[in-house]
Every structure is written in structure tokens, then in C-alpha cells.
Amino acid sequence: MTQFKILLVGETGAGKSTLINVLTNYFRNGSPDNIKVAVRSKYHDVTEKDIEHVVSEFDVNDQTSSQTSRCFQYVFKYSKYPEYEYKFIDTPGLSDTNGQDRRNLELIVEKAVEEKYLNSIVFVINGKQARYSDAIKNTINGLNNYLPKALNNNLLLILTKTQKLGCNFQVDLFVKEVAAPKDVFYIDNIIFSNHPNVWQKDTELREEIDFNWKKSQKVIINFLNAIKKSEPTSTEDFQKISDLQRDLNDRINIAISEIGKINCAIITLTEAKNKSAIDDEYLKNTANFVESKKIEYLEYVETDYENIICVKHPLNICHENCDAWFVASCHLMKVNLKLKLVDGSKLPLKQYCTSCGCGKSW
């Protein structure tokens, strides 16, 4: 048996859960008079209890909150083709009002790695909107950092709540600025966005519902054929990329510490040079006096161990023979300012000595 694994990604309210319901009706022979529901919606309760997931406690009437709070999978088989199995992975909605986009991306990537391979990554977008959002672009960029092969080779785009004719979404702009999908599908799920009482007793609306239902089923057939044509792409390389990123962060941390040491050394040398110039000028000004004065100053010499020296008191050692791996980890140093990196993590930029108490940076 061949199993196809498909990752569904999209914004909150774009129609991922409704797409799951459309797929459920295709695989389980649903009809307008016998609608199969796997994900509860505003007008329909769950009928397929064997694949139901209690996806969240959010109000199903609220389209601004994700109906999926973590990744869930729906496995389908079609009686006509028992040799094929489709595993659809429904992921948390993006641009949630509770600010979970970054965590949602982590969940998506973790699930992709757990699956070992993907046949397709499907972005579900509301076709009524004119263009893609920042949440979509940021997510694609994030997935591209972790799963470049899977994204570039197997990206599909489904535009919901619209037909191809009259679609507002600018696919050409999406291709130019974000990513190029292998194929684009248009599906209008009007039966799930209206109460049955609205169309069951209206002949004209019933004809529209039947026509839309048949058309949606054809779109699903083409969609599944595109998935079957996609070669499975391994997602296990993510672990290697993640390890490389952690190593890079460690190197950046060390580099920042070394830059701080160099800056400290430059300041110390500059102050010593200025002090020497002042002493020379003093000697010149007092050359005609019989009285002589002896000037003493300390000189830095190399040691086989590390020492920490304060900027304000460069001739006094705050911590002699410090065994910290780098200054940032010395127990006498206090973090006062942090540098925010691209990945969101923070690293110490300046340390303040608690030994001399002068408040100057090292």
C-alpha cells in the first residue's frame, strides 16, 4: 500500500477545516442529503466520530480564532483504490489573535520531521482576499529555512470560497514574490457555510448547491491526482539544519564576547596613551624647577591565566585568574543590555562589574 502524506497550512478562517470536511465527503461517499462531517462547523455537527478530533475550545462562530490548536491527522482510503492511503495533517491556523504564529510554525515543522517525508505541502488561502498576508509569507519563508526541498518540489495552492472565474487572489503576484506552486485549485464550499434550511426548500438554491457539490468533487479528484504525481521528499534533513543553526548561534555568542574584549583593550590602551602624554607634558612644564618628582605607573604584562579589568579602573584587576569560559559567564559580571538576534534569541552585549562597583562596562 502507498501512503501519501499531505501537510495543510493556512491562515485562521481560510478553510482548512472545511477542506477536511470536503475530503471526508469524497472518501466516504457523502452527498448534499447525507453530509459527512469530521470537523464541527457553525451549521454542522460531527457525524464521523471515528476520525473526530476535539480540536479546540474556541467558538466555531469566531473566524478570527483557529479551530485547530495543534496538528491533527486524518487518514482516508477510497474503496475504488484500496492500494492508496492519504494522510492529511491539519495544522494550527496562522495569524491567531493570541500571537502563537511562531509556536505554530514550530509545531508544523516538528510534525513534518516526525512524518519522515511529505508528498505535498498545501497552502489553503481565502480566494476572496486580493493578495497574500504577511503571515503566509513569513510561514513560507520559515518553512523554506527548514524544509527547502519539500517546499520547492511539492507546494500546492488551494483557493477557497471562490471559483476560478471571479477569484480576487493574485496568483501571479504570489508566484513572483513568495513561491511558485506546482498547481492551483479553486473550490467554493458553500454547502458548509449555509444552514441546510436555507437551501433545502428553495429549488433554485438547491440546484446551485448540487452543481457546486459536483464541481467540488471534481476539484478534489484533480487535487488527489496532483498529490499522487508528487515525489515524496524527506524531511529528516531538518535536524541537520537545526544543529547548524545552534552551532551558528554559539559562534555568534563567542564572537560578541571577543569583540567586547577587543573594545576593552582599545579603551585601556587609549587611556594609557593619554596618561603618558599628560605625564610628558608635565615634565616639560616643570623642567626648569630644581625639585624633581618621581612618577610611577603600572604596566600590563601577559599572564598564562585570564583576568578581568574595569574600564574606569584599568590598573586594578577586578577578578584575577578568572576561570569563566568567557566574560559573560563570570559570576562577578552583571548583564545590563542584551542584543536581540535575527532568530529572536538574546545575547549579552555589555557586562557590568560588581567587584569595583563603579558601574563601568568591562
C-alpha positions in Angstrom: 0.0 0.0 0.0 1.2 3.5 -0.9 0.6 6.2 1.7 0.6 9.9 0.7 1.3 12.5 3.4 0.0 16.0 2.9 0.6 19.0 5.2 -2.2 21.6 5.2 -1.1 25.1 6.1 -3.2 28.3 6.1 -4.5 31.3 8.0 -7.2 31.2 10.6 -10.5 31.1 8.8 -9.1 30.3 5.4 -11.0 27.0 5.2 -8.6 24.2 6.1 -11.2 22.5 8.4 -13.8 22.9 5.7 -11.5 21.3 3.2 -11.1 18.3 5.5 -14.9 18.0 5.5 -15.0 18.2 1.7 -12.4 15.4 1.6 -14.4 13.4 4.1 -17.4 13.5 1.9 -15.4 12.5 -1.2 -13.8 9.4 0.5 -16.9 8.4 2.5 -19.5 8.9 -0.3 -21.3 11.9 1.2 -24.0 13.9 -0.5 -26.0 17.1 0.0 -28.7 15.0 1.6 -26.2 13.0 3.7 -23.3 15.3 4.6 -20.3 13.8 6.3 -18.6 16.0 8.9 -15.3 15.3 10.5 -14.7 18.8 11.9 -17.6 20.6 13.6 -18.6 23.8 11.9 -21.1 26.6 12.5 -24.0 24.7 10.9 -22.9 21.1 11.1 -22.1 18.8 13.9 -19.7 15.9 13.6 -21.0 12.7 12.0 -17.8 10.8 11.6 -17.0 10.1 15.2 -14.2 7.6 14.4 -12.0 10.4 13.0 -13.2 13.3 15.1 -10.7 15.4 17.0 -11.6 17.8 19.7 -9.5 20.5 18.1 -10.1 23.4 20.4 -12.4 25.1 22.8 -12.7 28.2 20.5 -16.1 29.4 19.4 -16.8 27.9 15.9 -18.6 31.1 15.1 -15.4 33.1 15.6 -13.5 33.1 12.3 -10.6 35.1 13.9 -9.6 32.2 16.2 -8.0 29.0 15.0 -10.3 25.9 15.1 -7.1 23.8 15.3 -4.8 24.4 18.3 -2.3 21.7 17.4 -1.6 19.3 14.5 -4.1 16.6 13.8 -4.1 13.9 11.1 -7.0 12.5 9.0 -6.3 9.2 7.2 -8.6 8.3 4.3 -8.9 5.4 1.9 -11.1 5.2 -1.1 -12.9 1.9 -1.8 -12.2 2.1 -5.6 -8.4 2.4 -4.9 -7.6 0.5 -1.8 -3.9 0.4 -2.6 -3.7 4.2 -1.8 -4.0 5.9 1.6 -4.0 9.6 2.2 -2.9 11.2 5.4 -3.9 14.8 5.7 -2.2 16.8 8.5 -4.3 19.7 9.6 -2.1 22.4 11.3 -2.8 25.3 13.6 -4.2 28.4 11.9 -1.8 31.3 11.3 -2.2 34.9 12.4 -4.0 33.9 15.5 -5.0 36.8 17.8 -3.2 35.2 20.7 0.1 35.6 19.0 1.0 32.0 18.6 2.3 32.1 15.0 5.9 31.4 15.9 4.9 28.4 18.1 2.6 27.2 15.3 5.4 27.2 12.8 7.5 25.2 15.2 4.6 22.7 15.6 4.3 22.4 11.8 8.0 21.8 11.3 8.1 19.3 14.2 5.2 17.4 12.7 6.8 17.4 9.3 10.0 15.9 10.7 8.1 13.3 12.6 6.4 12.1 9.4 9.9 11.4 7.9 8.6 12.5 4.4 5.9 14.6 2.7 4.3 14.3 -0.7 2.8 17.7 -0.7 2.7 21.0 1.3 -0.7 22.6 0.6 -1.3 26.2 1.4 -5.0 27.0 1.9 -5.9 30.7 1.2 -9.1 32.6 1.1 -9.6 33.3 -2.6 -11.8 36.4 -1.8 -8.8 38.3 -0.5 -6.7 40.2 -3.1 -3.3 39.1 -2.0 -1.3 37.0 0.4 -0.8 38.2 4.0 2.5 38.7 5.9 1.6 35.6 8.0 1.6 33.5 4.8 4.8 34.9 3.5 6.6 34.6 6.9 5.4 31.0 7.2 6.6 30.1 3.7 10.0 31.8 4.4 10.2 29.8 7.7 9.4 26.5 6.1 11.9 27.3 3.4 14.6 27.6 6.0 13.8 24.2 7.4 12.2 22.2 4.6 13.5 23.8 1.4 13.3 20.6 -0.8 9.8 19.7 0.4 8.5 23.3 -0.2 10.1 23.9 -3.6 9.2 20.5 -5.0 5.8 19.8 -3.6 4.0 23.1 -3.0 0.3 23.2 -3.9 -2.1 26.1 -3.6 -5.9 25.8 -2.8 -8.0 28.9 -3.0 -11.2 28.5 -1.1 -14.6 30.4 -1.1 -14.2 31.2 -4.8 -14.4 29.9 -8.3 -11.5 30.3 -10.8 -13.6 32.9 -12.7 -14.0 35.8 -10.3 -11.2 34.9 -8.0 -9.7 38.0 -6.3 -6.4 36.5 -5.2 -3.4 37.5 -7.4 -1.8 34.2 -8.1 0.8 35.8 -10.4 2.0 38.1 -7.6 2.2 35.2 -5.2 4.4 33.3 -7.6 6.6 36.3 -8.2 7.1 37.4 -4.6 6.6 34.3 -2.4 6.7 30.9 -4.1 5.7 29.0 -7.2 3.2 26.2 -6.6 3.1 23.1 -8.7 -0.6 23.6 -9.2 -3.5 25.8 -8.1 -7.0 24.6 -7.3 -10.2 26.6 -6.7 -13.0 25.3 -4.5 -16.2 27.0 -3.2 -17.6 25.2 -0.1 -20.9 27.0 0.1 -22.8 24.0 1.5 -20.8 24.2 4.7 -21.3 28.0 5.1 -25.1 27.9 4.9 -27.7 26.3 7.1 -29.5 23.4 5.3 -32.8 25.1 5.9 -31.7 27.9 3.7 -31.4 25.8 0.5 -33.3 22.6 1.1 -36.7 24.1 0.4 -35.6 26.5 -2.3 -35.4 24.9 -5.7 -33.1 27.4 -7.3 -30.7 27.3 -4.3 -30.8 23.5 -4.2 -29.8 23.4 -7.9 -26.9 25.7 -7.1 -25.8 23.5 -4.2 -25.9 20.3 -6.3 -23.9 21.9 -9.0 -21.4 23.3 -6.6 -21.1 19.9 -4.9 -20.3 18.0 -8.1 -17.8 20.7 -9.1 -16.1 20.5 -5.8 -15.8 16.7 -6.1 -14.1 17.1 -9.5 -11.6 19.5 -8.0 -10.8 17.0 -5.2 -10.2 14.3 -7.8 -7.7 16.6 -9.7 -6.2 17.6 -6.3 -5.6 14.0 -5.4 -4.1 13.2 -8.8 -1.6 16.1 -8.3 -0.6 14.6 -4.9 -0.1 11.2 -6.5 2.3 12.7 -9.0 4.4 14.4 -6.3 7.5 12.5 -5.3 7.9 12.1 -1.6 10.5 14.4 -0.1 12.5 13.6 3.1 12.0 16.0 6.0 14.8 14.5 8.2 17.3 17.0 6.9 15.7 19.5 9.2 17.6 18.0 12.2 20.9 18.8 10.4 19.8 22.3 9.6 18.7 22.9 13.2 22.0 21.7 14.5 23.8 24.0 12.2 21.7 26.9 13.4 22.5 26.2 17.0 26.2 26.0 16.2 26.0 29.3 14.4 24.3 30.9 17.5 27.1 29.6 19.7 29.7 31.1 17.4 28.0 34.4 17.3 27.9 34.4 21.1 31.7 33.8 21.3 32.3 36.4 18.6 30.4 39.1 20.6 32.4 38.2 23.7 35.7 38.5 21.8 34.6 41.8 20.2 33.9 43.1 23.7 37.4 42.1 24.9 39.0 43.9 21.9 37.0 47.1 22.5 38.0 47.0 26.2 41.7 46.6 25.2 41.4 49.5 22.8 39.9 51.7 25.5 42.6 50.7 28.0 45.4 51.4 25.6 43.9 54.8 24.6 43.7 55.8 28.3 47.3 54.7 28.9 48.5 56.6 25.9 46.6 59.7 27.1 48.1 59.4 30.5 51.6 59.1 29.1 51.1 62.2 27.0 49.9 64.1 30.1 53.0 62.9 32.0 55.3 64.1 29.2 53.7 67.5 29.1 54.0 67.8 32.9 57.7 67.0 32.7 58.2 69.7 30.1 56.4 72.3 32.1 58.4 71.5 35.3 61.8 71.2 33.6 63.2 74.5 35.0 62.5 73.6 38.6 65.2 72.1 40.7 62.7 70.0 42.5 62.2 66.6 40.9 59.3 64.3 41.1 59.2 60.5 40.5 56.2 59.2 38.5 55.2 55.6 38.8 52.7 53.7 36.8 51.8 50.1 36.4 52.3 48.2 33.1 50.3 45.3 31.7 52.2 42.1 31.2 50.9 38.8 29.7 49.9 36.0 32.1 49.0 32.4 31.5 45.6 32.9 33.0 42.6 35.2 32.3 41.9 38.4 34.3 39.0 40.9 34.1 39.9 44.7 34.3 37.4 47.5 34.7 37.3 50.3 32.2 37.3 53.1 34.8 40.0 51.4 36.9 42.2 49.9 34.2 45.1 49.5 36.7 43.1 47.5 39.1 42.2 43.9 38.5 38.5 43.2 39.4 38.9 39.5 39.1 42.3 37.9 38.8 42.7 34.4 37.5 39.0 34.3 36.4 38.2 30.7 35.2 35.0 31.7 33.4 34.8 30.4 29.8 34.1 34.0 28.7 33.5 37.3 30.5 29.7 37.0 30.1 29.7 33.9 32.3 31.8 35.4 35.2 29.9 35.5 38.4 31.1 39.0 39.1 29.6 40.4 35.9 26.1 41.7 35.7 24.1 41.8 32.4 22.7 45.3 31.7 21.9 45.2 28.0 21.1 42.4 25.6 21.4 42.1 21.9 18.4 40.6 20.0 19.4 38.3 17.2 17.5 37.6 13.9 16.1 34.3 15.3 14.6 36.1 18.3 17.2 34.9 20.9 19.1 37.4 23.0 22.8 37.5 23.9 24.7 39.7 26.4 26.1 42.8 24.8 27.6 44.6 27.9 28.6 43.4 31.3 28.9 45.5 34.5 31.4 44.6 37.2 30.0 44.1 40.7 33.5 43.9 42.2 34.7 47.5 41.9 31.1 48.9 41.9 31.9 51.8 39.6 29.2 50.8 37.1 31.5 51.0 34.1 31.4 48.3 31.4 34.4 45.9 31.1 
